Amino acid sequence: MDRNQQLFERARALIPGGVNSPVRAFRAVGGTPRFVQRAEGAYFWDANGARHIDYIGSWGPMILGHGHPAVVEAVQKAVRDGFSFGAPTEREVELAEEIVKHLPAVEMVRLVSSGTEAAMSAIRLARGATGRSRLIKFEGCYHGHADALLVKAGSGLATFGHPTSAGVPPEVVQHTLVLEYNNVAQLEEAFTRYGNELACVIIEPIAGNMNFVRASVPFMKKLRELCTNHGALLVFDEVMTGFRVALGSAQALYARNIPGFRPDLTVLGKVIGGGMPLAAFGGPRALMEHLAPLGPVYQAGTLSGNPVATACGLATLQQISDPRFFPMLEARTRTLVEGLRGAAEAEGVPFAADHQGGMFGFFLLPQLPANYGEVMKSDAAKFGRLFHGLLDRGIYIAPALYEAGFVSSAHSEDDIAQTVAAAREVFRTLA
Ligand SMILES: *Cc1c(COP(=O)(O)O)cnc(C)c1O
C-alpha cells in the first residue's frame, strides 16, 4: 500500500493538481510526489515512512535543518503569547533591527507574508517613488506571481512583454521589458531607448529559479551604473539568496568586487522567516518613507509581521549570525558539490556546478550556463532519470532541473558522503 499515492489521489480530487504550489506536483520528472509526514534535521520521512536526505529545505528557508531546538523553543513560546493581534509587537522591531544590522543598503524595512507580496510591493514603491511605470526583468528570474512579472520577452527590444499566464491581461505587462541575463550589450541598448522611463530593474543577483546562475561582476557593475545614471532603482530580489549565500546576502558578495556597491531596494523572504510565512522589502529611509502611512504608496497586510513568524525568523537569524556559521555551511556545500563533480567525472557524465554559502546548482552540461537559454539546453530526460535514481536511494533534490539546491547546517559529513555515493551509482546508469 503506497500511502504517498493514496494521499496524492485524495489531494487531486480536492486541490488542483493535488498541490498548493505547482512544482510540488513532480510534473517535470513524473511519478508520485512524496507527502511529508515529519522532518528533523537534514531528513524528512514521507507518508510510507521512508527517510530522505532533504536538499530542498522548503526551497531555502530551512538553513538550520528541520526543527532546530532554539527555533522550536522560540516558536512554542510565541504561540503561547498569542497567534496574531493586528497590532504592533516588539519582535517586529527586533527582526527589523536584525535585518538592518546585516544589510548596509537597508535602513528601513517593511515586513510582509510572502516573497510574491514583497517583490510586488517593492515594484509599487519603485514606481511610486520615481513616478515612472516601466521596469526591466530578466528571463529565467522569478519574483513571485504578481501579474506584472508573469511575462516573457517580446520579439526584440522594441516590444514589451507577453503574459506567461492566462488571466494576465496584456495591458498589465505592457510596461515590463524582459532581457537576457548577463547580456551587457542588450542592457545598454535597453537603457539607451528607455532608461529615462524606467522605474526599476529587478534582478535575482544569483538566479536560483533557473537552477543556479550568477550575474557576472561586469554585468552587475554596468547595471548599477546604468540605473544610477538614469534615475532607475536597482531592486535586488534576494528572497532566495538573502541570508542564504552569505550573512550579508548576495549584495555583500558584489560589494566585495564593486567598490561601494549597493542595490536601492532589497526583497527578502525564505530564510528570514525560518520556514514560516514571512518576507520583507527594504531600502534607504528616504525611499521607504514613500510607503503608507507616511507616504502615498499604499501597502498593508492583516498578518504582516505575524508574532509567531517573527519569532521563528528571529531565532533563525540569531543562529546564523554566529561568525562560524557561514564558513561551516560553505564548507559542507563545497564538499557536496566537489563530491558530485568527482562522481560525475569518474562515470564520464558531463557536469558543471556552482555554489555559494548554503546554495548550490549543478547541470548535466559541460559548462556552466550564463542565461536561461543555455540552462534550457540541459537534457530533461536525463535529469529525470537522475532525480528518480536519487529519490529511490533516499536523496531528495528539486523535482525540476531549473531549481537550485540547499544545504543546511544539519547536513552531516556522513549525509553528504551518502549522497555522493548514491549519485555515483546513478551517474553510472546515465553515462
Ligand atoms: C521564492 C521566491 C519568490 C517568491 O516567494 P514566495 O514566498 O514563494 O511568494 C520571489 N523571488 C525569488 C527570488 C524567490 O526565490
PDBQT file of the ligand as one rigid body, heavy atoms in Angstrom, charges set to zero:
ROOT
HETATM    1  C1  LIG A 501      10.611  32.080  -3.737  1.00  0.00    +0.000 C 
HETATM    2  C2  LIG A 501      10.904  33.339  -4.464  1.00  0.00    +0.000 A 
HETATM    3  C3  LIG A 501       9.952  34.356  -4.597  1.00  0.00    +0.000 A 
HETATM    4  C4  LIG A 501       8.518  34.180  -4.181  1.00  0.00    +0.000 C 
HETATM    5  O1  LIG A 501       8.387  33.979  -2.814  1.00  0.00    +0.000 OA
HETATM    6  P1  LIG A 501       7.031  33.281  -2.270  1.00  0.00    +0.000 P 
HETATM    7  O2  LIG A 501       7.196  33.342  -0.794  1.00  0.00    +0.000 OA
HETATM    8  O3  LIG A 501       7.009  31.917  -2.851  1.00  0.00    +0.000 OA
HETATM    9  O4  LIG A 501       5.906  34.118  -2.763  1.00  0.00    +0.000 OA
HETATM   10  C5  LIG A 501      10.330  35.559  -5.160  1.00  0.00    +0.000 A 
HETATM   11  N1  LIG A 501      11.587  35.737  -5.600  1.00  0.00    +0.000 NA
HETATM   12  C6  LIG A 501      12.522  34.786  -5.514  1.00  0.00    +0.000 A 
HETATM   13  C7  LIG A 501      13.905  35.061  -5.988  1.00  0.00    +0.000 C 
HETATM   14  C8  LIG A 501      12.208  33.552  -4.965  1.00  0.00    +0.000 A 
HETATM   15  O5  LIG A 501      13.138  32.589  -4.925  1.00  0.00    +0.000 OA
ENDROOT
TORSDOF 0
